[in-house]
Amino acid sequence: MLFNLIFISLFVAGWLMLGFVPWLAVSVATRGHAGLRYLPLALFAAVVGGLAVPILIRDDGLGLVLSFVAAFVLPGLLLGVQRLAGAPVPARPPEGDASRAPVHPEPE
């Protein structure tokens, strides 16, 4: 029982490390704009992806390798979709808006 717990804990720790790498890469590439709110989501996606392979696809040696690949690829895809979606762009004020008028009119 204890060996099973240690074995599963090592798998989860490996999946978490592989889920952290895509978030770190996006964070470095965007100069820290990957967002801390997406870190737990990336880690959760890594564990879900890693756990889904042995449950749904294969539970042998190839499944072990595929689970680590899924734990790396799934958070990368998630963060890529998040970056492509982008932040909402604020609406431009209408052309006749007084907020766009100069504060001090130019002398004539």
N, C-alpha and C positions, 0 to 999 in steps of 0.2 A: 504494500500500500504506500509506504513512504517513498519507494523508488518510483512508483507511478507519479506521485505528486512532484517529485524532483524532475522527472522526465518531462512532464507537461509544463512545468514552470520554465524549464529551459527553452521549450518550443515557444511559449508565449513571449519570453524575453527576447528571443531571436526575431520573432515577428514584429515586436515593438521597435527593435533597433532598425529593422529594415523599413518600417513605416516612418521612422524619423528622418531617414536619409532623403526622400523626395521633398519633404517639407523644408529641410535644411537647405537643399539645393535651390528651391524656389525662393526661400528667404534670402540667400546670398545673391542670387541672380537679380532680385528686385530690390536689393539694398534694404532689407528688413520689412518689406511690405507684404510678406506672405500672410501675416496676420496670426497672432497667437490664438485667436478663436478657432482657427483651422487645425491647430496642432492636435488637440484631442480627437477631432474628427478623423484626421489622417491616421492616428494611432489606432483608433477603433476600426477603421477600414482595413488596416493591416491585419489585425487580429481576426476580423470576420473573413477576410480573404484567405488567410492562412488556415483557418479552421474549416472553411467551406470545402477546400480541396479534399482532405481525407474523408470528410463526411459524404460529399456528393460525387466525387470523381474516382479517386484511387486512394488506397490505404497501404501501398507498398513503398518501396524505395523511390520509385519515380514520383509517387504522390508526395513524398517528403520534399523532394526537390521542387516540385510544382507548387507546393504550399509556400515555400520561401519566395519563389518567383511571384506568386500572386500577392504575397504580403508586401512586395516592393512595387509591383505594377499598379495595383488598385489605388493606393493613396496618390501615386503619381497621376493617374487618370483623373481622380477626384480633384486634385489641386489644379490640373490643367484645365478642366472644365470651369473651375472657379475663376481662374485667371482669364479665360476666354470670355466668360460672361461679363466680367468687369464690374466696376462700381456704377451705380446709376448716375447718369449725367444730369446735372441740374438744368432746369429749363432756362432758356435765355429770356431776359425781360423784353417786353414789347419795345419797338423802335421809338415810340413817343413817350417812354417812361421818363419821369423827372429824375430818377436816380442816376441816369446816364448823362445828364446835363452837366457841363462844367460848373464847378463851384464859383469860380471867379470868371465872369465873361471877359473875353479879350477886348482891350480898348480898340476903338476904331480910328 
